[in-house]
Amino acid sequence: MKRFFIFTVFLLSCLLSTGILFAASPEVERAKRHGAQGQVTVRVIDSTGKPVEKAKLSVAFWTSDSSANAVVAEGQTDTNGCYVATGKTIHSMNYTVTKENYYSTEGAYWFYRRGENCIQDGRWLPWNPTNTVVLKERRKPIAMYVKYVDQPVPVRDRPVGFDLEVGDWVAPHGQGKHSDFYLTYKAEAQDLWTGSYELDLLCSNRLEGFYRAEKDMWSELRSCYEAPSDGYRTQVVLCLDRTKYKILKKEQFGESEYLAFRVRTLLDDKGNLVSAMYGKIYGPIEFGVGKEHHVRFTYYFNPTPNDRNIEFDPNRNLFIFSERERSGYLP
């Protein structure tokens, strides 16, 4: 009996995951092939929750699986921050929201929901729900030291300091003078597919460290406006241990994450924080790349002590780059 119960639960979970148990109705299947009318009220608010009036929306309704056949509707929000989007689609709509002095926002709304009978009388249900999106306002974009690092760690198994203001390893491995944090890279690679790799990021001074957070991937401004006032951890450990057929251990830092950091702290004689400098690292953080085992990451460093602002102005990179190198950095 117990084995039968376990098997039944397993079978039900498989049916649920594949959608077999709740097969779509003929009307839903028809809509997926030929489309149906859908309507959504897009409500746009700023980061404080205040409605954003006269925000411009561009909404694409998918009439097939090819973007070339998408039907685009455009308009702007009313005094309540609302815009009603209506169109025919086989499953979803994509939208872009813009306004001067705001960071653009992109997203999607799915009318089709697997396993649900979400069609009635040729219309997607629910009809005209409210979908709230955040349009982050530009507050105080500042000049920062911003750089994409793509180079091998000079030594293995030992910590090497990195200077954020110089953008290089600390001497004698580079031109850096101040170790804002240390990187330790370890690797035991047997071949292209088998090996053990580890990258440690470490801050050595008290009250320094990293704050791990999820990016706002829908917004042009991926991070928060300010680095946190507390909650920092002194170390971040990333690793990958794999064989040709199996990943044994994996702790990586992906595209959807970022690190806020606090470095160059000064304390009074009672151990209280007097001064610090802040910034962020946008994921991914990659390591063990290629034959030279490169490490790759993009960082933003605010040069003003005690200023937790990490909202970068892309036109004010304090590093002197060519136009090609300067372009491409997010706020």
C-alpha positions in Angstrom: 0.0 0.0 0.0 2.8 2.4 0.9 4.6 1.7 -2.4 1.3 2.2 -4.3 0.8 5.6 -2.5 4.3 6.8 -3.3 3.9 5.7 -7.0 0.6 7.5 -7.2 2.0 10.8 -5.9 4.9 10.4 -8.3 2.6 9.8 -11.2 0.4 12.8 -10.4 3.4 15.1 -10.1 4.6 13.9 -13.6 1.1 14.5 -15.1 0.9 18.0 -13.5 4.4 18.9 -14.7 3.6 17.8 -18.3 0.2 19.3 -18.4 -1.4 16.0 -19.3 -3.7 15.9 -16.3 -5.3 19.2 -17.2 -5.3 19.2 -21.0 -6.2 22.5 -22.5 -9.8 22.9 -23.8 -10.4 23.0 -27.6 -11.1 26.8 -27.3 -7.7 27.3 -25.6 -6.0 25.2 -28.3 -7.7 27.3 -31.0 -6.5 30.5 -29.4 -3.0 29.2 -29.2 -3.1 28.6 -33.0 -5.2 31.5 -34.2 -5.1 34.0 -31.4 -7.8 35.6 -29.2 -8.5 39.1 -27.9 -6.7 40.1 -24.7 -6.8 43.2 -22.6 -4.6 44.4 -19.7 -4.4 47.6 -17.8 -0.8 48.5 -17.3 -0.4 50.6 -14.2 2.9 52.4 -14.0 4.4 53.6 -10.7 7.8 55.0 -9.7 10.1 53.5 -7.1 8.1 55.2 -4.3 4.7 53.8 -5.5 3.5 57.1 -7.0 1.6 56.8 -10.3 3.6 58.0 -13.3 1.5 60.1 -15.7 2.3 60.4 -19.5 4.7 57.5 -19.5 5.0 56.1 -23.1 4.2 52.5 -23.7 4.9 50.3 -26.7 3.1 47.0 -26.5 3.6 44.1 -28.9 0.9 41.4 -29.2 2.2 38.0 -30.5 0.1 36.8 -33.3 2.6 34.0 -34.1 5.9 32.7 -32.7 7.7 35.1 -35.1 8.4 38.6 -33.8 8.1 39.9 -37.3 4.3 39.3 -37.1 3.8 41.1 -33.7 1.2 43.8 -33.7 2.4 46.9 -31.9 0.1 49.3 -30.0 1.4 52.6 -28.5 0.0 55.1 -26.1 0.7 56.8 -22.7 -0.6 56.6 -19.2 -3.4 58.7 -17.7 -3.3 60.7 -14.5 -3.6 57.5 -12.5 -0.6 56.0 -14.3 -2.8 53.6 -16.3 -2.8 52.5 -19.9 -5.3 49.9 -21.3 -3.6 47.6 -23.8 -5.9 45.6 -26.1 -4.9 43.2 -28.9 -5.1 39.8 -30.4 -2.4 37.3 -29.4 -1.7 33.6 -29.3 -0.3 33.7 -25.8 1.3 36.9 -24.5 2.3 40.5 -25.0 5.6 42.4 -24.4 5.9 46.0 -23.3 8.4 48.8 -23.0 7.7 51.8 -20.8 9.7 55.0 -21.1 9.6 58.6 -19.9 12.2 61.4 -19.8 14.2 61.4 -16.5 13.2 57.8 -15.9 14.9 54.5 -16.5 13.1 52.4 -19.1 11.3 49.3 -18.1 10.6 46.1 -20.1 8.4 43.1 -19.4 5.8 40.6 -20.6 2.3 39.6 -19.6 1.1 36.0 -20.3 -2.5 35.5 -21.1 -2.1 31.7 -21.7 -1.5 29.8 -18.5 -0.7 26.1 -18.9 -3.3 23.8 -17.4 -6.0 26.5 -17.1 -9.1 27.1 -19.2 -8.3 30.7 -19.7 -10.5 31.4 -22.7 -14.2 32.3 -22.8 -16.1 33.6 -25.8 -12.9 34.2 -27.8 -11.3 36.3 -25.1 -8.4 35.6 -22.8 -9.4 35.5 -19.1 -9.2 37.3 -16.8 -10.3 40.2 -18.9 -8.6 43.4 -18.3 -6.6 42.6 -15.1 -4.3 45.3 -13.7 -0.5 44.7 -14.2 1.6 47.0 -12.1 5.1 47.9 -13.3 7.8 50.1 -11.7 9.4 52.8 -13.7 12.5 53.9 -11.7 13.1 57.6 -11.7 16.5 59.1 -12.3 17.6 60.6 -8.9 21.2 61.5 -8.8 23.4 59.8 -11.4 27.1 60.3 -10.6 30.5 59.9 -12.1 32.2 56.6 -11.1 35.1 54.4 -11.9 33.6 51.7 -14.1 35.5 48.9 -15.7 35.1 45.5 -17.2 37.9 43.3 -15.9 39.0 40.4 -18.1 42.4 39.1 -17.2 44.1 36.1 -15.5 44.7 36.2 -11.8 48.5 36.7 -11.5 49.1 33.9 -9.0 47.1 30.9 -7.8 46.4 29.7 -4.3 47.4 33.1 -2.8 45.4 36.3 -2.3 46.1 39.1 -4.7 44.9 42.6 -4.0 42.9 44.6 -6.5 42.7 48.4 -6.6 39.3 49.7 -7.8 40.5 53.3 -8.3 43.4 52.2 -10.5 41.6 49.3 -12.1 44.5 46.9 -11.7 46.2 44.3 -9.5 48.2 45.7 -6.6 52.0 45.9 -7.1 54.1 43.9 -7.9 51.5 42.3 -10.1 50.1 45.6 -11.5 49.9 49.3 -11.0 47.5 49.2 -8.1 48.4 50.8 -4.8 45.5 50.0 -2.4 44.0 46.5 -1.9 40.3 47.2 -1.9 39.6 43.5 -1.8 41.6 40.3 -2.4 41.0 37.5 -5.0 42.3 34.0 -4.4 42.0 31.6 -7.4 42.5 27.9 -7.1 42.3 25.4 -10.0 42.9 21.7 -10.5 42.0 21.1 -14.1 42.4 17.7 -15.5 41.0 18.4 -19.0 38.4 20.7 -20.6 35.5 19.0 -18.8 36.9 17.8 -15.5 38.3 19.9 -12.7 37.9 21.8 -9.5 37.8 25.7 -9.5 37.4 28.2 -6.7 37.4 32.0 -6.5 37.4 33.8 -3.2 36.7 37.5 -2.8 37.8 38.8 0.6 37.8 42.1 2.4 40.3 42.2 5.2 39.3 45.3 7.2 36.6 45.5 9.8 33.1 46.4 8.6 34.1 46.0 5.0 32.5 43.4 2.7 29.9 42.5 0.1 26.1 42.5 0.0 24.6 40.0 -2.4 21.4 41.0 -4.1 19.1 40.2 -7.1 19.1 42.6 -10.0 16.0 44.3 -11.2 16.3 42.7 -14.6 13.2 44.5 -15.9 14.7 48.0 -15.4 17.5 49.8 -17.1 18.8 50.5 -13.6 19.5 47.0 -12.4 20.6 47.8 -8.8 19.2 49.8 -6.0 20.0 53.5 -5.8 22.3 53.3 -2.7 24.5 50.7 -1.2 23.1 49.3 2.1 24.2 50.8 5.4 24.8 47.3 6.9 24.5 43.6 6.3 27.9 43.2 4.6 29.8 39.9 4.6 33.6 39.9 4.4 33.8 37.0 2.0 32.2 35.6 -1.1 33.2 32.1 -2.2 32.4 30.8 -5.7 33.3 27.3 -6.9 32.8 24.7 -9.6 33.7 21.0 -9.2 32.8 18.8 -12.0 33.5 15.6 -13.9 32.8 15.0 -17.6 29.3 13.6 -16.7 28.3 15.3 -13.4 28.6 18.6 -11.5 29.7 17.7 -8.0 29.6 21.2 -6.5 28.5 24.6 -7.9 28.3 28.0 -6.4 28.4 30.7 -9.0 27.5 34.3 -9.4 25.1 34.8 -12.3 23.8 37.4 -14.7 20.7 38.2 -12.5 22.8 39.1 -9.4 25.0 42.0 -8.2 27.2 42.7 -5.2 27.1 46.0 -3.4 30.4 46.5 -1.5 31.9 48.7 1.2 35.7 49.2 1.2 38.4 51.6 2.6 36.8 51.8 6.0 38.2 54.0 8.7 37.2 53.4 12.4 37.5 55.5 15.5 39.2 54.2 18.7 35.9 52.6 19.7 35.5 50.6 16.5 32.8 52.8 15.1 32.7 53.5 11.4 34.0 56.9 10.5 34.5 56.7 6.8 34.0 54.2 3.9 33.7 54.0 0.1 31.0 52.1 -1.8 30.2 50.6 -5.2 28.8 47.5 -6.9 29.8 44.6 -9.1 27.3 43.5 -11.7 27.1 39.8 -12.3 28.1 37.5 -13.8 31.5 36.9 -12.1 33.3 34.3 -14.2 36.5 32.5 -13.4 38.7 29.8 -14.9 37.9 31.1 -18.4 40.1 29.8 -21.2 43.7 28.5 -21.2 44.9 31.4 -19.1 42.1 31.0 -16.5 40.8 34.6 -16.8 38.5 36.2 -14.2 35.8 38.5 -15.5 33.6 41.0 -13.8 32.3 44.5 -14.1 32.5 46.9 -11.2 31.4 50.5 -10.3 33.3 52.4 -7.7 32.1 55.7 -6.1 35.2 57.8 -5.3 33.5 60.0 -2.7 33.9 58.8 0.9 30.7 58.2 2.8 28.6 58.5 -0.3 26.5 55.3 -0.7 25.1 56.4 -4.1 25.7 53.7 -6.7 23.5 55.2 -9.5 26.0 55.6 -12.3 25.8 58.2 -15.1 27.0 56.3 -18.2 28.4 59.5 -19.7 30.7 60.1 -16.7 33.1 57.2 -16.5 36.2 58.4 -14.5 38.4 56.0 -16.5 39.6 57.4 -19.7 38.5 54.9 -22.4 38.0 55.0 -26.1 34.4 55.5 -27.2 34.1 51.8 -28.0 35.3 50.9 -24.6 33.2 53.5 -22.8 29.9 52.4 -24.3 27.8 49.5 -23.1 27.9 50.2 -19.3 24.5 50.2 -17.6 23.6 52.8 -14.9 
